[in-house]
Amino acid sequence: MTREIRVANEKPAGARISDSVTVREASFADHDAISVLAARYELEIKSYEEWTHLWLANLLYDEPQQHWPIGWVLEAEGRRIVGYIGNIPRWYEFQGKKITAAVTYSWVVDSAYRSYSLLLLNRYFDQDNVDLYLSTTVNAQSFNAFTAFDSLPVPMGAWDRSAFWITHYRGFAASWATFKALPLARPLGYALSVPLLFKDLSTRRRHASIQNGVEVSCCDSFDERFDAFWDTLKRKNSALLLAVRSREVLQWHFKYAILKNKVWILTVTQGSSLVGYSIYCRQDSPKVWLKRIRLIDFQVVNGDMTLVVAMLSRALTKCREEGIHMLEYMGVCPEVERLIESLKPQQRNLPCCSYYYKSKDSSLARALANPNVWNPTCFDGDSSL
């Protein structure tokens, strides 16, 4: 049975709402109403099939004897949905143990009901069957709310800035001019791109030389090599907090990105064994005509991070071949940051740290305060779901 909380008499000071608001567990039947709400604030909710896949095809969601809410909604008069937060289960491994993580997804509240938005977050943080709470898409409007619940910024990686490369200068410049609402954005983009293009020629040659000596391949699916790779990865890195990356989990995570041709899987092998991979996903911004791809995840089993740089160099070449405007890497970790300096990235600051975590287990919380136990990428949380 769905549990409800009435908060009609708990209105925050200054709220202009006269009717009661109900917080209840979300159901799959709420998809259409949530989609309408999200669209009002230019947020995308996936199709019903893709949205329900996040839970129905999720190994952790089907765990016996464990009820997992798919999220919660705020209801106003007439059972009208005015707020939503999703709740996706993810498996992690740490020091030989399975860790159950809850991931926030698509938190959105109607502007007239923002005073009640914390009620949704309270439900999320009030779960008893969760070891770790992860939120990887925190923005300037929401980070104060997460800190109010004692959620902490992840201590590894730069999650308040990104490294990026422009790989199609005319398209990027036109997108920038559109974003700035400059007149004649497309023709202006061509003029702006010319000096940038000349500057880029030497960088392109440098990218090609970095890839020499490492054979980087592209594949279009996750085969049996990824299970063997995951077994080796977790054995060699048992001291790290690692999101489960079995073949089955990777297929669940990237199923629709693969079907829509929005994902690149780059690999490095030794003999028949996979020794490194990196995954890139298209995350365009159609409103300003920006074609963008982001580095989502990278892993190597032998500790040789130069393989990551070689795969990144190959991805930059692929971007140019396919007319993609920019490649972005968020959450740059110090070790990789030193290595990618040879690729001459540019930097942009983000409004706030986008990756927050919390654990109510005191021993796990103490362990996670150590930045050296983290291996954070955009594969965590909902950044690439």
C-alpha positions in Angstrom: 0.0 0.0 0.0 1.2 3.5 -0.8 2.1 5.5 2.3 1.1 9.1 2.4 2.1 12.1 4.6 -0.2 15.1 5.0 1.6 18.3 5.4 -1.3 20.8 5.2 -0.4 22.2 8.6 3.3 22.2 8.0 3.5 25.1 5.5 6.8 26.9 5.6 6.7 30.7 6.3 5.9 32.7 3.2 4.3 29.8 1.3 1.5 31.0 -0.9 -0.3 27.7 -1.1 -3.7 27.4 0.4 -4.5 23.8 -0.2 -2.9 20.7 1.3 0.0 19.0 -0.3 0.5 15.2 -0.2 3.8 13.3 -0.5 3.4 9.8 -1.8 5.5 7.1 -3.4 5.6 7.4 -7.2 4.3 4.7 -9.5 4.9 3.9 -13.1 1.4 5.2 -13.8 2.7 8.7 -12.9 5.0 8.9 -16.0 2.8 11.1 -18.2 2.2 13.7 -15.4 5.8 13.8 -14.4 6.8 14.3 -18.1 4.4 17.2 -18.4 5.9 18.8 -15.2 9.5 18.3 -16.3 8.8 19.7 -19.8 7.5 22.9 -18.2 11.0 23.5 -16.9 12.8 22.3 -20.0 13.9 19.0 -18.4 13.7 15.7 -20.3 11.8 12.7 -19.0 12.4 9.6 -21.1 9.8 7.6 -22.9 7.7 5.3 -20.8 9.7 2.3 -22.0 13.0 3.8 -21.3 12.0 5.3 -18.0 10.6 2.1 -16.6 13.7 0.3 -17.8 15.8 2.1 -15.2 14.0 0.0 -12.6 12.4 -3.1 -14.3 15.7 -4.1 -15.9 17.8 -3.2 -12.8 19.2 -6.2 -11.0 19.0 -4.5 -7.6 15.3 -3.4 -8.1 14.3 -7.1 -8.3 16.1 -8.2 -5.1 13.7 -10.5 -3.2 12.2 -9.2 0.0 13.3 -5.7 -0.6 10.8 -3.0 -1.6 12.4 -0.2 -3.6 10.4 3.0 -4.2 11.0 4.3 -7.8 10.7 7.8 -6.2 8.2 10.2 -4.7 5.8 12.8 -5.9 4.1 15.9 -4.5 0.4 16.1 -5.1 -1.7 19.3 -4.8 -5.4 19.8 -5.2 -7.1 17.3 -7.5 -4.2 14.9 -7.1 -2.2 17.1 -9.5 1.5 16.2 -9.5 3.6 19.3 -8.7 6.9 17.7 -7.7 8.9 14.5 -8.3 12.2 12.9 -7.3 13.4 9.6 -8.7 15.2 6.9 -6.7 17.4 4.5 -8.6 19.2 1.6 -7.0 22.9 1.0 -7.8 25.3 -1.6 -6.6 28.8 -0.7 -5.5 31.7 -2.8 -4.1 34.0 -1.7 -1.4 36.6 -3.7 0.6 35.0 -7.0 -0.6 31.5 -6.0 0.3 28.4 -5.1 -1.7 27.2 -1.6 -1.0 23.6 -0.6 -1.8 23.4 3.0 -3.2 20.4 5.1 -3.8 20.7 7.6 -6.7 18.5 10.7 -7.1 17.0 11.2 -10.5 15.2 14.2 -12.2 14.3 16.2 -9.1 11.7 18.8 -10.3 9.1 20.9 -8.4 6.6 23.4 -9.8 7.8 26.9 -8.9 4.7 27.6 -6.9 5.4 24.7 -4.6 9.2 25.0 -4.2 8.7 25.6 -0.4 7.7 21.9 -0.2 10.6 20.5 -2.3 12.5 19.4 0.8 9.8 17.0 1.6 10.8 14.9 -1.4 14.5 15.0 -0.4 13.5 14.0 3.1 11.8 10.8 1.8 14.9 10.0 -0.2 17.3 10.4 2.8 14.9 8.6 5.1 15.4 5.1 3.5 16.5 2.4 5.8 17.8 -0.1 3.3 20.5 2.2 1.8 24.2 2.2 2.6 25.1 5.2 0.4 23.2 8.1 -1.1 24.6 9.6 -4.3 23.6 12.7 -6.3 25.8 13.5 -9.3 23.6 16.1 -11.0 23.4 18.7 -8.2 23.1 22.3 -9.6 23.2 25.8 -8.2 19.5 25.6 -7.3 19.7 22.4 -5.3 23.1 22.2 -3.6 21.9 24.1 -0.5 19.2 21.5 -0.1 21.7 18.6 -0.2 24.0 20.2 2.3 21.0 20.8 4.6 20.7 17.0 4.8 24.5 16.7 5.6 25.4 15.5 2.1 29.0 16.1 1.3 30.9 16.9 -1.9 32.9 13.9 -3.1 36.5 14.4 -2.0 38.1 13.2 -5.2 38.1 15.0 -8.6 37.2 18.5 -9.7 33.4 18.4 -9.8 33.0 22.1 -9.9 34.7 22.5 -13.3 35.3 20.6 -16.5 38.0 20.1 -19.1 36.9 20.4 -22.7 38.2 20.4 -26.2 36.7 22.2 -29.2 36.6 19.8 -32.1 34.5 21.7 -34.6 35.2 25.4 -34.3 32.6 26.8 -36.7 29.8 24.8 -35.1 31.0 25.6 -31.6 31.3 29.3 -32.3 27.8 29.4 -33.8 26.5 27.6 -30.8 28.2 30.1 -28.5 26.8 33.0 -30.5 23.3 31.5 -30.3 23.7 31.1 -26.5 24.7 34.7 -26.2 21.7 35.7 -28.4 24.0 37.5 -30.9 22.4 38.4 -34.3 23.4 36.3 -37.3 24.8 33.5 -35.1 25.6 31.1 -37.9 27.5 33.5 -40.2 29.2 35.0 -37.1 30.2 31.5 -36.0 32.2 31.1 -39.2 34.1 34.3 -38.7 34.9 33.5 -35.1 36.1 30.1 -35.9 38.9 31.0 -38.4 41.5 32.1 -35.9 40.6 29.3 -33.5 41.1 26.7 -36.3 44.6 27.9 -37.1 45.5 27.6 -33.4 44.2 24.1 -33.4 46.3 22.6 -36.2 49.4 22.0 -34.0 47.2 20.5 -31.3 45.8 18.0 -33.8 49.2 16.8 -34.7 50.0 16.4 -31.0 46.9 14.3 -30.5 47.9 11.9 -33.3 51.4 11.4 -31.9 50.1 10.6 -28.4 48.0 7.8 -29.7 51.0 6.2 -31.5 52.0 2.9 -30.0 48.6 2.1 -28.4 46.0 0.4 -30.5 42.6 1.8 -29.7 39.5 0.0 -31.0 35.9 0.9 -31.2 33.1 -1.6 -30.4 29.4 -1.3 -30.4 28.4 -3.5 -27.5 29.6 -5.1 -24.3 30.8 -8.6 -24.9 32.1 -11.3 -22.6 35.5 -9.6 -22.3 33.8 -7.0 -20.0 32.9 -9.6 -17.4 36.5 -10.8 -17.3 37.7 -7.2 -17.1 35.3 -6.4 -14.2 36.5 -9.5 -12.3 40.1 -8.3 -12.6 39.3 -4.7 -11.9 37.5 -5.3 -8.6 40.1 -7.8 -7.5 43.0 -5.4 -8.1 41.1 -2.4 -6.6 39.3 -3.9 -3.7 40.3 -0.9 -1.5 38.3 1.5 -3.8 34.6 2.3 -3.9 33.6 0.9 -7.3 30.3 1.0 -9.1 29.6 -2.5 -10.3 30.6 -2.7 -14.0 29.7 -6.3 -15.0 28.6 -6.8 -18.6 25.0 -7.1 -17.5 25.1 -3.8 -15.6 26.8 -2.0 -18.4 24.2 -3.2 -20.9 21.4 -2.0 -18.5 23.1 1.4 -18.1 23.8 2.1 -21.8 21.1 0.1 -23.5 19.2 3.0 -25.0 22.2 5.1 -25.7 23.5 2.3 -27.8 20.2 1.8 -29.6 20.2 5.6 -30.4 23.8 5.6 -31.6 24.7 8.0 -28.8 27.6 6.1 -27.2 31.1 5.2 -28.1 33.0 2.3 -26.5 36.7 2.5 -27.0 38.9 -0.3 -25.9 42.6 -1.4 -25.5 43.5 -5.1 -25.6 46.5 -7.2 -24.9 46.1 -10.5 -26.8 42.5 -11.4 -26.4 42.1 -9.7 -23.0 40.7 -6.2 -22.4 43.0 -4.0 -20.4 41.3 -0.7 -20.6 38.1 0.9 -21.9 36.5 4.3 -22.0 32.9 5.2 -22.7 31.6 8.5 -24.2 28.0 9.6 -24.5 26.3 12.3 -26.7 24.8 14.9 -24.5 23.9 17.6 -27.0 22.2 20.9 -26.2 19.7 21.3 -29.0 18.5 24.7 -27.8 21.8 26.3 -28.8 22.6 23.8 -31.6 25.5 22.3 -29.7 26.8 18.9 -30.6 28.6 17.6 -27.5 30.0 14.3 -26.3 31.1 13.6 -22.7 33.6 11.2 -21.3 31.5 9.1 -19.0 33.8 6.3 -17.7 37.3 5.0 -18.1 39.0 2.1 -16.4 42.3 0.3 -16.7 43.4 -2.9 -15.0 47.2 -2.4 -15.0 47.3 1.1 -13.5 48.7 2.6 -16.8 46.7 5.8 -17.1 48.5 6.6 -20.4 46.0 4.2 -22.0 43.2 6.7 -20.9 45.1 9.5 -22.7 45.5 7.4 -25.9 41.8 6.6 -25.9 40.9 10.2 -25.3 43.1 11.2 -28.2 41.3 8.7 -30.4 38.0 10.1 -29.3 39.0 13.6 -30.2 39.9 12.4 -33.7 36.6 10.7 -33.9 34.8 13.9 -32.9 36.4 15.8 -35.8 35.5 13.0 -38.2 31.9 13.1 -37.2 31.4 16.9 -36.9 30.9 17.0 -33.1 31.6 20.4 -31.7 33.2 19.6 -28.3 34.3 16.8 -26.0 34.0 17.3 -22.3 35.4 15.6 -19.2 33.8 16.4 -15.9 35.2 15.4 -12.5 38.9 15.6 -13.6 41.0 13.6 -11.1 44.5 14.8 -10.3 46.4 11.9 -11.8 44.6 12.2 -15.2 44.7 16.0 -15.1 48.5 15.9 -15.2 48.5 13.5 -18.1 45.9 15.3 -20.3 47.9 18.5 -20.2 49.6 17.2 -23.3 46.2 17.4 -25.0 45.8 21.1 -24.2 42.3 21.1 -22.7 40.4 24.3 -22.0 38.6 24.7 -18.7 35.2 26.0 -17.6 33.9 26.6 -14.1 30.6 25.1 -13.0 28.2 26.9 -10.7 28.8 24.4 -7.9 30.1 20.9 -7.2 27.8 18.5 -8.9 28.6 15.2 -7.0 27.4 14.8 -3.4 27.3 11.7 -1.2 26.1 10.7 2.3 26.2 7.5 4.4 24.4 7.1 7.6 26.7 4.2 8.5 29.4 5.8 10.7 32.2 3.4 9.7 31.5 3.7 6.0 31.2 7.5 6.4 34.7 7.6 8.0 36.2 5.4 5.3 34.7 7.6 2.5 36.1 10.7 4.0 39.5 9.5 2.6 39.8 10.8 -1.0 42.1 7.9 -1.9 39.2 5.3 -1.7 37.2 7.0 -4.4 37.1 6.3 -8.1 34.4 8.7 -9.2 33.3 9.2 -12.8 30.1 10.2 -14.6 29.2 6.5 -14.6 28.2 7.0 -11.0 24.8 8.4 -10.1 22.4 9.4 -12.9 24.8 11.6 -14.9 24.6 9.3 -17.9 21.3 7.6 -17.3 
